[in-house]
Amino acid sequence: MANFIAVLEEAADRVTVALDALLPRSDGPETRVMEAMRYAALGPGKRIRPFLAIECGRLVNAEERSLLRCAAALECVHAYSLIHDDLPCMDDDDVRRGRATVHREYDEATAVLAGDALLTLAFEILAHPDTHGSAARRCELITRMSAASGARGMVGGQMIDMADDKSDWDIATITRMQRMKTGALISFATEVGPILSDCDAFVRRAFEGFAHDLGLAFQITDDLLDVEGSSQDTGKRTRKDDSQGKATFVGILGVEGARNQAERLIAQAKDHLDPFGERAKILRDAADYVLTRRG
Amino acid sequence: MANFIAVLEEAADRVTVALDALLPRSDGPETRVMEAMRYAALGPGKRIRPFLAIECGRLVNAEERSLLRCAAALECVHAYSLIHDDLPCMDDDDVRRGRATVHREYDEATAVLAGDALLTLAFEILAHPDTHGSAARRCELITRMSAASGARGMVGGQMIDMADDKSDWDIATITRMQRMKTGALISFATEVGPILSDCDAFVRRAFEGFAHDLGLAFQITDDLLDVEGSSQDTGKRTRKDDSQGKATFVGILGVEGARNQAERLIAQAKDHLDPFGERAKILRDAADYVLTRRG
């Protein structure tokens, strides 16, 4: 696992360097929103989605520079979603990744605008010829990313999660909500490599299965960390799901049941990687990490 | 002018029909955000940007279906910007286009999410093969639209406009802010046709000059309507610029000076259309309309 952490951190560093070059700068009075974008996108973070895009892409021999740009675009979308989800009118969080949230560090207007601009930048990065020589593949990336992050994906999932009354939610409802809210973008991360390269259809299906199970397990362990973890490890407020009336896997399955379910899903996720043998070791390590992480 | 209004309304109707088909629907609990997207994008509105995209596109013989899709994407971006600009943390407006703003009709969280999803949908529409057979041209549309709407364009302009102290603003500062905040998207509207068709470079430059002058004139008349217009005609709160300490053209040039400047800009905008002769009559009418409109 020590080696895995090193690889994860190396990917995170490379994505941060790429993002630093891609994020806009200005001497004008609009610099405030650009600083807020940097604060959100370059701050600490595990960069799991970029990592998945890079490592799945390497498995199918996609070009490194292309992968890095897609990884940067993914992190822009993730950072935008965190900024907007943290707003007072949404989850109203003051702490994220161990620091003040954007609307606390700056102000609400700047936070809304920084999120908007990061989302816009993500599409700008993908559309640029540097991302891939083929415009058709760039358009496919944009099509898939917009589907994963729009009203049928991440935004729709957050809308469902904002519902007032969740007393009648069952496991199917929560699963669908989480598939949209966090699963769709994780799935997109694993699609990047296949879109950028000429890989067999079976690889796409294997990654799809891997991402599906990993994404759900990731959310379940997130719920477990909210109950069992510390703010220091997670870098955000814990014990908040219960107080906000959030419907969670832990709430329905209990701590023991949720942990068992996460273990089953991780085993299943790794099974999808069998066709790749030893070459997929780092992705198996990532799956194990999701289960054992403390933040 | 009666004929122009008819053409403008016909374009608006066609864009509304296209948008209705492109906006997502669902039976699930995420339907709330989709309803808010429809409320914002399908509500009343002049649809000036879509009109410009369609008419400039016709002048260069771009395909109608492509133009209509780009016009719909433009209206999504415009609607998203209005939703977010109206939020309590921004301009805090209760009325827009003669109806309750999205956060008043729904709630703030839904308004943030509906804006996010409309922005995302705009890119999804542009990237789709139905927009244009050539993926390279779709990527160019996305590149230009993201530049016009991101931190260097519309979002950056709104950030500047949110500045607390504008006492030392001069005409250059206001002009730059408005170029970013509203001018960039109006310019993009006139670029759509040239991107979709094989037109001469001089056409691009002519449209660029036309859009530049028209965009500034549009903002000046907007400022004039805030001072002289009625809420009933404009469909939004008036006399708000002064009360919010907004820096406006009228504030610096005075009513008479602002009106003269708008007239000069409109004359200049029409000069750019000279090479097109009678074929550009509808665009000249649009320029005159910007000057005489009451809402």
Contacts between the chains, C-beta under 8 A, distances in Angstrom:
chain1	res1	chain2	res2	distance
A	24	B	150	7.5
A	24	B	151	5.0
A	24	B	152	5.7
A	26	B	151	7.8
A	26	B	152	7.3
A	26	B	156	7.3
A	28	B	156	7.7
A	28	B	160	7.2
A	28	B	176	7.4
A	29	B	159	7.4
A	29	B	160	4.7
A	29	B	163	5.7
A	29	B	173	8.0
A	30	B	151	6.5
A	30	B	152	7.6
A	30	B	156	3.6
A	30	B	157	7.3
A	30	B	159	4.7
A	30	B	160	5.2
A	30	B	180	7.2
A	32	B	159	5.8
A	33	B	151	5.5
A	33	B	155	6.3
A	33	B	156	6.4
A	33	B	159	4.0
A	34	B	151	5.5
A	34	B	156	7.8
A	37	B	151	6.5
A	80	B	116	7.9
A	84	B	112	5.6
A	84	B	113	7.6
A	84	B	116	6.4
A	87	B	109	7.8
A	87	B	112	6.5
A	89	B	107	7.3
A	89	B	108	3.5
A	89	B	109	4.7
A	89	B	112	6.5
A	90	B	109	5.1
A	90	B	112	6.9
A	107	B	89	7.3
A	108	B	89	3.5
A	109	B	87	7.8
A	109	B	89	4.7
A	109	B	90	5.1
A	109	B	162	5.2
A	110	B	159	7.0
A	110	B	162	7.6
A	112	B	84	5.6
A	112	B	87	6.5
A	112	B	89	6.5
A	112	B	90	6.9
A	112	B	112	6.7
A	113	B	84	7.6
A	113	B	151	8.0
A	113	B	155	5.2
A	113	B	158	6.1
A	113	B	159	5.4
A	113	B	162	7.9
A	115	B	116	7.5
A	116	B	80	7.9
A	116	B	84	6.4
A	116	B	115	7.5
A	116	B	116	7.6
A	116	B	119	6.7
A	116	B	155	5.2
A	117	B	150	5.1
A	117	B	151	4.0
A	117	B	155	4.5
A	117	B	156	7.6
A	119	B	116	6.7
A	119	B	119	6.1
A	119	B	120	6.9
A	120	B	119	6.9
A	120	B	146	5.1
A	120	B	149	5.5
A	120	B	150	3.9
A	120	B	151	7.6
A	120	B	155	6.9
A	121	B	146	7.1
A	121	B	150	5.8
A	121	B	151	7.2
A	123	B	123	4.6
A	123	B	142	5.9
A	123	B	146	5.1
A	124	B	142	7.5
A	124	B	143	6.5
A	124	B	146	3.7
A	124	B	147	6.7
A	124	B	150	6.5
A	126	B	142	8.0
A	127	B	139	4.6
A	127	B	142	4.0
A	127	B	143	4.8
A	127	B	146	6.9
A	128	B	143	6.6
A	129	B	139	7.6
A	134	B	135	7.5
A	135	B	134	7.6
A	135	B	135	3.8
A	135	B	136	4.1
A	135	B	138	7.1
A	135	B	139	4.6
A	136	B	135	4.1
A	138	B	135	7.1
A	138	B	139	5.3
A	139	B	127	4.6
A	139	B	129	7.7
A	139	B	135	4.6
A	139	B	138	5.3
A	139	B	139	6.3
A	142	B	123	5.9
A	142	B	124	7.5
A	142	B	126	8.0
A	142	B	127	4.0
A	142	B	142	6.3
A	143	B	124	6.5
A	143	B	127	4.8
A	143	B	128	6.6
A	146	B	120	5.0
A	146	B	121	7.1
A	146	B	123	5.1
A	146	B	124	3.7
A	146	B	127	6.9
A	147	B	124	6.7
A	149	B	120	5.5
A	150	B	24	7.5
A	150	B	117	5.1
A	150	B	120	3.9
A	150	B	121	5.8
A	150	B	124	6.4
A	151	B	24	5.0
A	151	B	26	7.8
A	151	B	30	6.5
A	151	B	33	5.5
A	151	B	34	5.4
A	151	B	37	6.5
A	151	B	113	8.0
A	151	B	117	4.0
A	151	B	120	7.6
A	151	B	121	7.2
A	152	B	24	5.7
A	152	B	26	7.3
A	152	B	30	7.6
A	155	B	33	6.3
A	155	B	113	5.2
A	155	B	116	5.2
A	155	B	117	4.5
A	155	B	120	6.9
A	156	B	26	7.3
A	156	B	28	7.7
A	156	B	30	3.6
A	156	B	33	6.3
A	156	B	34	7.8
A	156	B	117	7.6
A	157	B	30	7.3
A	158	B	113	6.1
A	159	B	29	7.4
A	159	B	30	4.7
A	159	B	32	5.8
A	159	B	33	4.0
A	159	B	110	7.0
A	159	B	113	5.4
A	160	B	28	7.2
A	160	B	29	4.7
A	160	B	30	5.2
A	162	B	109	5.2
A	162	B	110	7.6
A	162	B	113	7.8
A	163	B	29	5.8
A	173	B	29	8.0
A	176	B	28	7.4
A	180	B	30	7.2
